[in-house]
């Protein structure tokens, strides 16, 4: 009597146990997500929304090495934060997944012998689409959209037609797509693998909390130099992904009650984020200005100051009409710099000790501002606040400084919030 094959779930558990000893980064990131069975999807693995989904029926046809490779690819997607960051407006999920595949393949080609353990494991490469090597994830996505525009469009229309044919109820058909249900013949007729790619990226959405959780595991690998089989170009891309741009929309949303207009309006000039131009988009206009206080004391590096003012310039891209900037160390420096557009050069003054109180006093005195953002390393005495000072966001220059600030100062500043820049 033939011995019964081991269940895919148990195989995945054994792979994770091996990673615990040999692949600390892969294991750490794997443990941040919930392993979930999904028999409806037509692909072996996919990730997103803090879970890794697998179809046991498809995995039963594979050997352990191939399962390990496919799981490794999904975890690498998570490490690169493809499911959680840099999502374009009205994303094409098929193109997103293809761009992710190409990025991983391109960055592991030199180390493929150590990265993949099964010769059956294959990812799409730049050459498959006549694209150059060495581009970043966003560049591959943009070029794929341009090169495959008509095919992707036809695929999207076919997907919609099939869902409508299967169920005349539009809401039910939408739910079927979200659950990964599709006709059996889709994979056969889909020569570019768009259906598989669509399902691969179907769960992807912006999630800063997930990205920060993954970054913490990457920082552990950096500190202990425990990268396992990840090396070469892929290691460089992972380390570079730590130096991400702040999510400016999230920063501004901390002041949403006062800075964002409550007049949300629908417009045909802007696509709906989920359904494109088929449905009307919406926009909310910013109505007021911000006060930004920049710590220019001697403990702030030149690189941090460049990053501070780069972020200030970025606010204009999100609709803020006026930003007043003050510089301070132990006292306020120079006059208020009132900006109505991005500025390429700003003269830095100060470089002495640090005292938050002068900046706080200025903010409390000038009540025309609806919010204060303080860029600092956090090393100063606790300032005294009045009730007016509740809308303050403190932006620290590193995760460690952020944790120190939260532990020692933030609890004494009612209404204040804090975040940090991963410099």
C-alpha positions as CSV (number, residue, x, y, z in Angstrom):
1,X,0.0,0.0,0.0
2,X,1.5,3.4,-1.1
3,X,2.4,5.7,1.7
4,X,0.1,8.7,2.0
5,X,1.8,12.0,0.9
6,X,2.5,14.5,3.7
7,X,-0.1,17.3,3.9
8,X,1.1,20.7,2.4
9,X,0.4,22.5,5.7
10,X,2.8,20.2,7.5
11,X,5.4,20.6,4.7
12,X,5.2,24.4,5.1
13,X,5.6,24.1,8.9
14,X,8.8,22.0,8.3
15,X,10.1,24.6,5.9
16,X,9.6,27.3,8.4
17,X,11.4,25.2,11.1
18,X,14.4,24.9,8.7
19,X,14.3,28.6,8.1
20,X,14.6,29.2,11.9
21,X,18.1,27.7,11.8
22,X,19.2,28.7,8.3
23,X,17.1,31.7,7.2
24,X,16.6,34.1,10.1
25,X,15.2,37.0,8.0
26,X,12.8,34.7,6.1
27,X,11.7,33.1,9.3
28,X,11.1,36.4,11.1
29,X,9.1,37.9,8.3
30,X,7.1,34.6,7.8
31,X,6.1,34.7,11.5
32,X,4.6,38.2,11.1
33,X,1.9,36.8,8.8
34,X,-0.8,34.3,9.4
35,X,-0.7,31.1,7.2
36,X,-4.2,30.6,5.7
37,X,-5.6,27.9,3.5
38,X,-7.5,29.0,0.4
39,X,-8.8,26.3,-2.0
40,X,-10.7,28.8,-4.2
41,X,-7.6,30.5,-5.7
42,X,-6.0,29.1,-8.8
43,X,-2.4,29.7,-7.7
44,X,-0.2,27.9,-5.1
45,X,0.6,30.9,-2.9
46,X,-0.2,34.6,-2.5
47,X,0.3,37.2,0.3
48,X,-1.3,40.4,1.5
49,X,-3.3,41.8,4.4
50,X,-0.9,40.2,6.9
51,X,-1.5,36.7,5.8
52,X,0.1,34.1,3.4
53,X,-2.5,32.0,1.6
54,X,-1.9,28.6,0.1
55,X,-4.0,26.2,-2.0
56,X,-3.2,22.6,-0.7
57,X,-4.7,21.0,-3.7
58,X,-2.1,22.6,-6.0
59,X,0.7,22.1,-3.6
60,X,0.0,18.3,-3.4
61,X,1.3,18.1,-7.0
62,X,4.7,19.6,-6.0
63,X,7.7,18.3,-4.2
64,X,9.1,19.9,-1.0
65,X,11.8,21.9,-2.8
66,X,9.4,23.6,-5.1
67,X,7.0,24.4,-2.3
68,X,9.9,25.9,-0.4
69,X,10.9,28.0,-3.4
70,X,7.4,29.3,-3.9
71,X,6.9,30.1,-0.2
72,X,10.3,31.9,-0.3
73,X,9.2,34.1,-3.2
74,X,6.1,35.2,-1.3
75,X,8.1,36.0,1.8
76,X,10.6,38.0,-0.3
77,X,7.7,40.0,-1.8
78,X,6.7,40.8,1.8
79,X,10.3,41.8,2.6
80,X,10.4,44.1,-0.4
81,X,7.0,45.4,0.8
82,X,5.4,45.1,-2.6
83,X,2.0,44.1,-1.1
84,X,2.1,47.1,1.3
85,X,3.8,50.1,-0.2
86,X,4.1,52.3,-3.3
87,X,0.6,51.3,-4.6
88,X,-0.2,53.4,-7.7
89,X,-3.6,55.1,-8.2
90,X,-6.1,52.6,-9.8
91,X,-3.5,49.8,-9.8
92,X,-3.5,47.0,-12.3
93,X,-3.0,44.0,-10.1
94,X,-1.8,41.7,-13.0
95,X,0.9,44.2,-13.9
96,X,1.9,44.7,-10.2
97,X,2.5,41.0,-9.7
98,X,4.4,40.7,-13.0
99,X,6.6,43.7,-11.9
100,X,7.2,42.0,-8.6
101,X,8.2,38.8,-10.3
102,X,10.6,40.5,-12.6
103,X,12.1,42.6,-9.8
104,X,12.8,39.4,-7.7
105,X,14.1,37.4,-10.7
106,X,16.3,40.3,-11.9
107,X,17.8,40.8,-8.4
108,X,18.5,37.1,-7.8
109,X,19.8,36.0,-11.2
110,X,23.4,36.1,-10.1
111,X,22.7,34.0,-7.0
112,X,20.0,31.8,-8.4
113,X,21.9,28.6,-7.5
114,X,21.7,29.5,-3.8
115,X,18.4,31.3,-3.9
116,X,16.3,28.6,-5.6
117,X,16.6,24.9,-4.6
118,X,14.3,23.5,-7.4
119,X,15.0,23.7,-11.2
120,X,11.2,23.8,-11.7
121,X,11.0,27.2,-10.0
122,X,10.7,30.0,-12.6
123,X,9.8,33.6,-12.4
124,X,9.2,36.0,-15.3
125,X,12.4,37.9,-16.3
126,X,12.9,41.3,-17.9
127,X,13.9,39.5,-21.1
128,X,10.5,37.8,-21.3
129,X,9.0,41.3,-22.0
130,X,12.0,42.8,-23.8
131,X,12.8,45.0,-20.9
132,X,16.3,46.0,-19.6
133,X,17.8,44.7,-16.4
134,X,18.5,46.8,-13.3
135,X,15.2,48.8,-13.1
136,X,13.3,49.2,-9.9
137,X,9.9,47.8,-9.1
138,X,7.9,51.0,-10.1
139,X,9.8,51.3,-13.4
140,X,9.0,47.7,-14.4
141,X,5.4,48.3,-13.5
142,X,5.2,51.5,-15.6
143,X,6.9,49.8,-18.6
144,X,4.7,46.7,-18.4
145,X,1.6,48.9,-18.4
146,X,2.8,50.7,-21.5
147,X,4.0,47.5,-23.3
148,X,1.0,45.3,-22.4
149,X,-1.7,48.1,-22.4
150,X,-4.0,46.5,-24.9
151,X,-3.6,42.9,-23.6
152,X,-4.2,44.0,-20.0
153,X,-7.2,46.0,-21.1
154,X,-8.6,43.0,-23.0
155,X,-7.9,40.8,-20.0
156,X,-9.8,43.2,-17.7
157,X,-12.8,43.3,-20.0
158,X,-12.8,39.5,-20.3
159,X,-12.7,39.2,-16.5
160,X,-15.7,41.5,-16.2
161,X,-17.7,39.7,-18.9
162,X,-17.1,36.3,-17.4
163,X,-18.2,37.5,-13.9
164,X,-21.4,39.0,-15.4
165,X,-22.1,35.8,-17.3
166,X,-21.7,33.7,-14.2
167,X,-23.9,35.8,-12.1
168,X,-26.1,38.7,-13.3
169,X,-26.0,40.3,-9.8
170,X,-23.1,42.8,-10.0
171,X,-22.4,42.7,-6.3
172,X,-22.1,38.9,-6.3
173,X,-19.8,38.9,-9.3
174,X,-17.6,41.5,-7.6
175,X,-17.4,39.3,-4.5
176,X,-16.5,36.3,-6.7
177,X,-13.6,38.2,-8.2
178,X,-12.3,39.2,-4.8
179,X,-12.5,35.6,-3.6
180,X,-10.3,34.5,-6.5
181,X,-13.1,32.6,-8.2
182,X,-12.7,32.3,-12.0
183,X,-13.6,30.0,-14.8
184,X,-11.4,26.9,-15.2
185,X,-10.4,27.7,-18.8
186,X,-9.0,31.1,-17.8
187,X,-5.5,29.7,-17.1
188,X,-5.5,27.9,-20.5
189,X,-6.5,30.9,-22.6
190,X,-4.5,33.4,-20.6
191,X,-1.1,33.0,-22.4
192,X,0.6,35.9,-20.5
193,X,-0.5,34.5,-17.1
194,X,-2.6,37.5,-16.3
195,X,-5.2,35.6,-14.3
196,X,-2.5,34.1,-12.0
197,X,-0.8,37.5,-11.7
198,X,-4.2,39.2,-10.9
199,X,-4.8,36.7,-8.1
200,X,-1.2,37.0,-6.8
201,X,-1.6,40.7,-6.2
202,X,-5.4,40.8,-5.4
203,X,-4.9,41.3,-1.7
204,X,-2.3,44.1,-2.0
205,X,-3.1,47.5,-0.5
206,X,-1.2,50.3,1.3
207,X,-0.5,49.3,4.9
208,X,2.1,51.3,6.8
209,X,1.8,49.2,9.9
210,X,2.6,46.1,8.0
211,X,5.6,47.8,6.3
212,X,7.0,49.0,9.7
213,X,6.6,45.4,11.1
214,X,8.6,44.1,8.1
215,X,11.2,46.8,8.5
216,X,11.8,45.8,12.1
217,X,12.7,42.3,10.9
218,X,15.1,43.7,8.3
219,X,16.8,45.9,10.9
220,X,17.3,42.8,13.0
221,X,19.0,41.1,10.1
222,X,21.2,44.2,9.5
223,X,22.3,44.4,13.2
224,X,23.1,40.7,13.5
225,X,24.3,40.3,9.8
226,X,22.0,37.3,9.5
227,X,20.7,37.3,5.9
228,X,20.8,33.6,5.2
229,X,20.7,32.9,1.4
230,X,19.8,36.5,0.6
231,X,22.8,38.2,-0.8
232,X,24.1,40.4,-3.7
233,X,21.6,42.6,-5.5
234,X,18.6,41.4,-3.5
235,X,20.3,42.3,-0.2
236,X,21.0,45.8,-1.5
237,X,17.4,46.3,-2.7
238,X,16.1,45.2,0.7
239,X,18.4,47.5,2.6
240,X,17.5,50.4,0.3
241,X,13.8,49.7,0.9
242,X,14.4,50.8,4.5
243,X,15.1,54.3,3.3
244,X,11.5,54.9,2.3
245,X,9.7,58.2,1.8
246,X,7.4,59.1,4.6
247,X,3.7,58.6,3.9
248,X,2.8,62.3,3.7
249,X,-0.9,61.6,3.4
250,X,-0.8,59.7,6.7
251,X,1.1,62.5,8.4
252,X,-1.4,65.1,7.2
253,X,-4.3,62.8,8.1
254,X,-3.2,63.3,11.8
255,X,-4.6,66.8,11.4
256,X,-7.6,65.7,9.3
257,X,-10.2,67.3,11.6
258,X,-8.8,70.8,11.0
259,X,-6.7,70.7,7.9
260,X,-8.8,68.7,5.6
261,X,-11.9,70.2,4.2
262,X,-15.1,68.5,5.0
263,X,-16.3,69.3,1.5
264,X,-15.7,66.0,-0.2
265,X,-16.9,66.1,-3.8
266,X,-17.1,63.7,-6.7
267,X,-15.4,64.4,-9.9
268,X,-15.0,62.7,-13.3
269,X,-11.6,64.3,-13.7
270,X,-10.1,61.9,-11.1
271,X,-10.4,58.1,-11.4
272,X,-11.9,56.0,-8.7
273,X,-9.1,54.3,-6.8
274,X,-10.6,50.8,-7.1
275,X,-12.6,50.9,-10.4
276,X,-10.8,53.5,-12.5
277,X,-12.7,55.9,-14.7
278,X,-15.8,53.7,-14.8
279,X,-16.8,55.3,-11.5
280,X,-16.4,58.9,-10.3
281,X,-13.4,59.7,-8.1
282,X,-13.5,62.0,-5.1
283,X,-11.3,64.8,-3.8
284,X,-11.1,66.9,-0.6
285,X,-9.4,70.2,-0.8
286,X,-6.9,71.4,1.9
287,X,-8.1,74.7,3.2
288,X,-5.5,76.0,5.7
289,X,-1.8,76.3,6.3
290,X,0.7,74.5,8.5
291,X,3.5,75.6,10.9
292,X,6.6,73.5,10.6
293,X,9.3,73.8,13.2
294,X,12.7,72.4,12.2
295,X,15.3,71.6,14.9
296,X,18.6,73.0,13.6
297,X,20.7,72.2,16.7
298,X,24.1,70.7,16.6
299,X,22.9,67.2,17.2
300,X,20.9,67.1,13.9
301,X,22.9,65.8,11.0
302,X,23.1,67.5,7.6
303,X,21.4,64.5,6.1
304,X,18.5,64.7,8.5
305,X,18.1,68.4,7.7
306,X,18.0,67.7,4.0
307,X,15.4,65.1,4.6
308,X,13.3,67.5,6.8
309,X,13.1,70.1,4.1
310,X,12.6,67.6,1.4
311,X,9.5,66.5,3.3
312,X,8.3,70.0,3.7
313,X,8.5,70.5,-0.1
314,X,6.5,67.3,-0.6
315,X,3.5,68.7,1.3
316,X,2.8,71.0,-1.6
317,X,2.1,67.9,-3.8
318,X,-0.7,67.0,-1.4
319,X,-2.6,70.2,-1.6
320,X,-1.3,72.3,1.3
321,X,-1.4,75.9,0.0
322,X,0.8,77.6,2.6
323,X,3.5,76.4,5.0
324,X,5.3,78.6,7.5
325,X,8.7,77.3,8.6
326,X,10.6,78.3,11.7
327,X,14.0,77.1,12.6
328,X,15.1,76.7,16.3
329,X,17.9,75.4,18.5
330,X,17.9,76.9,21.9
331,X,16.0,79.9,20.5
332,X,14.1,80.8,17.3
333,X,16.3,81.6,14.4
334,X,15.8,84.2,11.7
335,X,12.3,85.2,10.6
336,X,9.5,82.9,9.7
337,X,9.9,81.5,6.2
338,X,6.5,81.5,4.5
339,X,6.4,79.0,1.6
340,X,3.7,78.9,-1.1
341,X,5.7,76.5,-3.3
342,X,8.6,74.1,-3.0
343,X,11.9,75.7,-2.5
344,X,15.2,74.1,-3.7
345,X,17.5,75.8,-1.2
346,X,17.0,76.9,2.4
347,X,19.6,78.6,4.5
348,X,20.2,76.8,7.8
349,X,20.8,78.8,10.9
350,X,21.5,77.7,14.5
351,X,23.5,74.5,15.3
352,X,23.5,75.2,19.1
353,X,21.7,73.4,21.9
354,X,18.0,72.4,21.8
355,X,15.0,73.9,23.5
356,X,11.5,73.1,22.3
357,X,9.8,75.9,24.3
358,X,10.5,78.8,21.9
359,X,8.9,77.0,19.0
360,X,5.9,75.9,21.2
361,X,5.5,79.5,22.5
362,X,5.4,80.8,18.9
363,X,2.8,78.3,17.9
364,X,0.6,79.0,20.9
365,X,0.8,82.8,20.3
366,X,-0.1,82.6,16.6
367,X,-3.5,80.9,16.6
368,X,-4.1,81.1,12.9
369,X,-2.3,77.8,12.4
370,X,-4.3,74.6,12.4
371,X,-1.4,72.3,13.2
372,X,2.3,72.1,14.1
373,X,4.8,69.6,12.8
374,X,8.2,69.5,14.7
375,X,11.2,67.8,13.1
376,X,13.7,66.9,15.7
377,X,15.9,64.2,17.2
378,X,13.9,64.6,20.5
379,X,16.8,65.3,22.8
380,X,15.6,68.3,24.9
381,X,13.6,69.1,28.0
382,X,9.9,68.5,28.1
383,X,8.1,71.7,26.9
384,X,5.1,73.3,28.7
385,X,1.9,73.2,26.7
386,X,-1.4,74.9,26.9
387,X,-4.6,73.3,25.7
388,X,-4.2,75.0,22.3
389,X,-1.1,73.0,21.5
390,X,-2.9,69.7,21.2
391,X,-2.5,69.4,17.4
392,X,1.3,68.7,17.3
393,X,3.0,66.0,15.3
394,X,6.6,65.2,16.4
395,X,8.7,63.7,13.6
396,X,11.9,62.0,14.9
397,X,15.0,61.2,12.9
398,X,15.2,57.4,13.7
399,X,13.2,54.6,15.2
400,X,15.4,54.5,18.3
401,X,15.0,58.3,18.9
402,X,11.2,57.8,18.3
403,X,11.1,55.1,21.0
404,X,13.1,57.2,23.5
405,X,10.9,60.2,22.8
406,X,7.7,58.2,23.3
407,X,9.0,56.7,26.6
408,X,10.4,59.9,28.1
409,X,8.5,62.9,26.6
410,X,5.3,62.0,24.6
411,X,3.3,61.0,27.7
412,X,3.7,64.5,29.1
413,X,2.3,66.1,25.9
414,X,-1.4,65.5,25.8
415,X,-2.8,65.4,22.3
416,X,0.5,65.2,20.6
417,X,1.5,62.3,18.3
418,X,4.8,61.1,17.0
419,X,6.3,59.3,14.1
420,X,9.8,58.9,12.7
421,X,11.8,59.0,9.4
422,X,13.7,55.8,8.6
423,X,16.9,57.6,7.6
